[in-house]
Amino acid sequence: MQNPPLSRDICQQHLEVTRRYFMRLGTVGFAAMGYPSLLEARDTDRDILAETIADLEYLTHPGEFETVERGNPPPYKLPPEKRLAIGMERNSWKLDVIPDSETKARVDNPLSREKGTALDFKSLLKLAGECPTRFLKVMTCNNLATPLGMGLWEGVPLRDVIWAAKPSANIRRVFYYGHHNEDPKQIFRSSLPIGRVLEDPPGDHPVILCYKLNGEWLSGERGGPVRMIVPDAYGFKSVKWLKSVVLTNAPAANDTYASGNNDIDSWMKTMCRFIYNPTRVKAGSPIPLTGLAQVGVGGLGKVQVWINPRPDEDWPKDDPYYTKAPWQDATILPPPDKWGGGLPEGKLPADVRFFTAEGKPTHWPMRYTIAHWATLLKGMAPGKYTISCRTIDNRGNAQPMPRPFRKSGRNTIEKSLITVEG
């Protein structure tokens, strides 16, 4: 699968936050830092360089997320009358919450289309009441190297809906399914242990039935009218176009992604990537490096870079992750005052989890979000170098540890070749 590029939104937001960082350093002008070539490479708005004050955004506009989807065609591309008939509009959406009869799971009040008791959209909003669950989450695919976008997701904890169905015995997992054109070959499904749904690990958000993104009704392209959002997991756990939840006593998962040799129980990993890393510079010029960090379950303690003046030399094979290299700390940039993403005035609504009443995060960086980073290299002699970046999580694990295996999420150390010309 080819990696999609970073969304235009993320690139523009990143350019602005790092631009402000280098302004505070007061060492070089934008042109000397090579920002015009950055704009050309990323096809962003050239006028951004002329803006002296601009909104600083971290959230991705709903229409700017990069998309990974299944189904031929996806349900949101069907004619309106068909979407209405299959329950892919808010006024026709319904959700089954039923037992798996094959495993003797017991549910005393199943929510079922067949029985006329399925959960509808109005009932879902009633469960949310005046205090819906809201949190920030970056959407990312375990097989892709860059995030797809970060949003403010809003919905109802899945456990509230499950308790409404009155489960009583023999339940070990939750299977859930999206709509895929009533074609068995297109079915997309995932699952979670019932314990993860009913009780959140310390510091984690609940699994939610999501109906809003950045304060707007969830569009069909983003998985609406309702999708699952699993905050600590990669995107394949957050199934779009949700239609059915099955409570089962089966001990094993049923995830579609398992067939691709993927680790379906892997939490999001902490890792970083370059966004701006010039390939050719003049000696004596300060060299800006900037990038994006994905904050996984281990949190984010540091971002580091390594300038290797001998890129052609073999590194010792007993140190495949370059733990003995002379890494240098970069700067993790602070959270913004305005989050963007289409929110009115860029401000977060009330009651976002782990935010104060004034809209400030209680800690930063936050798990399951993105953070921007930057550093400025000086005094590099003419020659060819390899520049690498990595993260250190809050437990002291250096990327790609503690889980370096690709099928549990991409987190390889990124390298870039740079030539300093005399």
N, C-alpha and C positions, 0 to 999 in steps of 0.2 A: 504494500500500500504506500503510495507516495504521500509525503508529508505535505499538508496544506500550508501556505504561508501564514505568518502571523496576520491577524486581521488588521485592516487599515486603522481601525479604532485604536488597537493596542499600540501600533507604531506611532500614531499621532500623539497619543497620551504619553508614551515613553519619551518621545522627543521633547515634549514640553517639560516633563519633570526633570529630565537630565539637563536640559538647557538651563533651568533655574539653578540647579546644583552648580554647574560650571560658572554661572554668573556670580554666585556667592564666593567662589574661589577667587574671582577677580584676576585671573592670570592670563587669559587669552581671549581673543574675540571669536565669534562664531565661525567666521570664514577661515581663520587660522586653524580651528579645530576640525575642519573638514566637513562641517554640517551641510554645505550645499551638495556634496556627493552623497551624503546620507539621504537627502530628500530625493535626489535623482534615483538612487537605488531602490527606495521604498515607494516611489510614486506618490508621495504625500504632498500636501499643499505648500508650495514655495512661500506663500505669504506668511506662514507661521514664523519665519525668521524675522519678519518686520514687526511682529506683535511684541510690545513691551510688557503687556499684562494680558495673560490668557488664562482661561479656566483650566485648572489641573484636574484631570480625570483619571480614575482607575477602573471604572466600570465600562463594560462594552455595551454599546447600543444594541438592543435586541436584533436589529436587522444586520448587524455587522459581525455576529458570531460566525466563525468558520463552521461548516456543517459536515457531520458524519452521520449518515442515515441509511436505513434499510427499507426495502419495499419497492416494488415496481408496478405501478407508481407509488410513491409515498401517499398516505391518506390525504394530506392537505392539498395535493394536486388533483384530487378527484373533483368532479362537478359539485356545486353546492348542494343540489338535491340528493346526491349520493352520500355526501358527508353527513347531511341531516339524517338520512335513513340508517346509517351505520353508527350513529352516536358520536360523530366527530365534530359536533357543534355544541356550544354550551347548553343550549335549550333542548338538546336531545341526548346528551351524554349520560350514561349510566355505568355503574361499577358493581360487578359481582364480588361479594366476599363470602366464599363458600368453602365447605370442607372437602377434602380429598377422600372420597368414599372408599377408594382402594386401600387406604392405609388406616382406616377406622378412626380418622380424626373426628372429634366431636365438636360441633358448633350448634348452639341451641337456638340462635336467632339468625340464620343465614340471610344475607342480603343478596337477592337473586332476581334476575330478570324473569326467569321461569315462574317464580312465585309472585311476581309483581312487587317485590320488596327491595329491589336494587337501589343503591344510593344514587340520587340524582344531584345535579350541580347546585341547586338551591339548598339541598340538605347539607352538602359539603360546606357551603359558605356559612350555614347556620352553625355547624360545628366549630368553624373558625371564630365566630362571634366577633367581638370588638378587638380581640387581641390575636390576630393571626401570627403564625410563626414566620419570622423573617431572618435570613442570615446571608452572608456573603459566601460564595463558592466559585472557584475557578472550575470551568468545565474542561476536561482534558481526556485524551484517549491513551490507553496504556501502550499502544503501538506507534504513537506519533511523538515526535521530539519536541513539539511546541504546544502550548495551551491553545484552546479554541476560543477562549474569551472568559471574562469574569462577570458575574451578575449578582444582583440582589434577588434571591428567590423567596417566594412567599407561598404558604399553603397551610395544610393541616397535618399534624403528626399522624402517620399511618396507624400508630397504636390506638388513637382515638376511634378510628373507623373499625379497627379489628375488635376493640372492646364492645362496640355497638352491635357486633354480630354475636357476642356472648360465646366465645370459645371456652370449652370446659375440660377437654382431656385429649391426650394423644396428639400433641402438636409440637413438632420440632423445627419446622422450617416454614417460610412463607414463599410460595411460588407466585410470580406475577407476570402478566402477559400484556403486550401491546397489540393494537389492531394492525394486521398486515394482509388486508385484501382477501381474507377468508381462504387463503391459500396455505395449506400446511407447510409447504416448502419455504414460505416467507415468515413464518411465525418467529417473533423475537421475544425471548423470555429471559428472566433472571430470577434470582432467589437470594434470600438472606436467612440466617438463623433467627428463630423467633425471639431469642434473647436480645439480639441487636435491635430489633424493632421495638420491643417493649421497654427496654432500659438502655439509656445512652451511656457509653463510657465517659469517665470524668473529662470534662472540657469539650465534649463533642456535642454537635447539634443532633436533633432527632431526624429520622427518616421521614420525609413529608410527601403528601400528595400535593403537588405544586400546580397552581393555577395562575400565578403572576410572575413576571420577570421585570425588574426595575420599575415596579408600580403599574405595569401595563398587563392586560389580559394576555396570557400565554398564547402566542400565535401557533398556527398549525406547523409552521416550519420549525419552531422550537419545541414541538411535542404536544401542543395543546389540542383539546381544551385542558386536559390534565395529564401530567406525567409524574413519574417517580423521581425524587431527588434524594440520593444517598450521599451525604456530605463528605464522608471520608473515603469514598470510592472513586474509581475511574468511571468514565461516561457510560460504559455498557451496563452498569448497574442501575443507572437512572433512565429506565425504559420510557420511551415516548408513547403517546397515544394510548394511555392506559385503559384497559377494559376489564381485566379480571385479576382478582387476588384469590389464591387457593391456599388454605391452611392445611398442612400435610404433616403426617408423622414420618415421612421419608427422611432418612438420615443424611442423604446426599443431595448436592445441588443439581439443578437441571439447566444451568445457564447455556444459552446458545454459544457464547464465547468459548466455552470449554472445548468445543470441537476444533478450535484453531490452536490448540496447545497453549492457551493462555492460562495464567494463574488467576482464577476467578475470585480468590479470596484475598488478593493483595490490596492493602491500603495505598493511598496516593503517596508517592515518594517525593522527597525534597531534592530539587536539582535546579541548575541554572543554565541559561543559554545567553550567548551574545545577541545583541540587536545591532549595535554599531561597533565594528572592529575593522578599521581601515587596513587595506592590504599593502599600501605603498605610501610612505611619508618621507618628508625631508628631514635630515639630521638637524637637531637643534629645535625642532618644533615639538611642543607638548602634544602627546598623543592621548586623546580621550578614548576610553573603552566604556561601553555601557551595555546593560543587559537586563534580563528578566529572570526572577527566581520564582519557581513554583514551590510553595510551602506545603509540604506533606505532613504526615502524621507525626514525624519527628520534630516538627518545628524548624525554625531557621535561626542559627546562631551567627554565622558568618558567610560572606561570599569572598572567595579568594581568587587571585590570578597568579599565573606562573609564566615568566618570560624566560624561555629556553633559548640561549644563544647558540646552541649546537643541535639544531633540529635534525641533522642527518645522522647523528650518533644514536646507536641502539641504547635504549634504557634497560637496566638490569631486569631480567625476566622474573626474578623473585619479588619484584615490586611493580606489579602490573597496573596499579592504580596511582602510581607516582606519589606515594606517601612520604618519600624522603626528599622530594623536590622542595626548593626554597619558595614556597607559596607566600604571597603578600595579600594582606587584607584590603578589600575594596570597601566602599561606603554603601550601606543599605539605606536607601532614602526613606524619609518619614512618610506617614500617611498624609493624604491631602486634606484641605479644608472643604473642597468641593469634589464629590465623587463622580459626577458626570453620569454617563450612561442614559441620558434622557430624563433623569430625575429633575423635578422643578428646582431651578437654581442650583442643581447639583447636590442638593442636601438629602441626607438619608431621612426616612420617616422615623417616627417614634418606635421604640421597642424592638430595634434590631438587636439580635443576640450579641452579647459581649461588647456592646457600645453603651456609653453613658447617656444620660438624658440630654447632654449638650451635643451628642452626635460624634463623640470622640471614642476611638477604640480603647478598651480597657488594657490592651497589650498590643505590641507590634513587633515583628510581623505576626499576623494571625495564621493559624493553620488553615489549609484548604483555600488560600487566597494566593494572589501574586504580589510580589514586591519588586520594585525597581532598584537597580544598583548601578554604581558608576565609579570610575577611578581615572586618574590622570597620570600617564607615564612621562617621565622626563629624563633627559640626559642619555638617551640610547645612542650608542655609536653606530656608524653605518654597518650594515650587514643584514643577514636573514635570520629571523627568529620565529619560533613557534610560541604562540600565546594560548594558554589554556585557562578555563575557569571551572570552579567547583564550589559546592556548598559544604558547610559544616552544620549539622543539625544541632538541636539543643542538647542532645545526648553525647555530642562529641564525635559522631560518625561522619567521616568525610565521604562525599559522593565518589563512587556509586554505592558504597556500603550504607546500610547493612544488607541490602538486597540488590546485588548487582546483576541479577538475571533479567534479560531483556523481556521475557514474556510475563514478568510481573510488573512491567512499567518501564518505559524508556528513561534511563538516567545516566547514560554514558558521559564521560568527560569530553566537553567540546574543545576542539583545537582549531586554531586559525594561523595561517602563515602570513607574516608581515615582513616587508622589505623596507629598511631604513636606508635612504639614498644619501650619499655624501655630497 
